[in-house]
Amino acid sequence: AQRVTQPEKLLSVFKGAPVELKCNYSYSGSPELFWYVQYSRQRLQLLLRHISRESIKGFTADLNKGETSFHLKKPFAQEEDSAMYYCALSHSGSARQLTFGSGTQLTVLP
Amino acid sequence: GAGVSQSPSNKVTEKGKDVELRCDPISGHTALYWYRQSLGQGLEFLIYFQGNSAPDKSGLPSDRFSAERTGGSVSTLTIQRTQQEDSAVYLCASRASPAGVNGYTFGSGTRLTVV
């Protein structure tokens, strides 16, 4: 069965410090992984997807199939990065529904 | 519309009552999904629509939950005989197609409180 694990419910870092939000998955096929972000009082929105191999707002995430991980990283955190972050795995069936992790609340301290 | 609209934004209902939650997806998006976000938990998949049909209802937690979609557009999630454990934020998302290169676009959700 598909499963996404985000081991940290809460994570606090100081402004300018590096940040890494951990995500591990279990999936028997070829995974398609995403990071979604929800800022305070805003709707859930896509941050990045592993297929694109892009950097959004300074964040990157590399899929490591050996470690079944898709950790989200940013070298220098900003206060505006404070938000709830969800890692998600897309199913391979026709619906392509997402299985989400439980989320990590990131707080960037001044 | 420009985004996914959900109504009402908040709903307080008494235990045992029925509720209807509405989702208006982005125009032209054929794939529509309902998720539930409970306190302290992640997002839980409920149901998926492709057009007006729901090929995947596997996530509906009980037979008190049902959903329909008409005209390939608006969807309604109905919860009958609500229970306190139904309290959650119900999110709707749409996508141009299930295999579309873009991710989902989520609505702002309906916060349901069963008292």
Interface residues (C-beta under 8 A of the other chain):
Chain A: V4 Q6 F34 Y36 Q42 R43 L44 Q45 L46 R49 Y86 A88 G93 S94 A95 R96 Q97 L98 T99 F100 G101 S102 G103
Chain B: A31 Y33 Y35 G40 Q41 G42 L43 E44 F45 Y48 Q50 P55 D56 G59 L91 R95 P98 A99 N102 G103 Y104 F106 G107 S108 G109
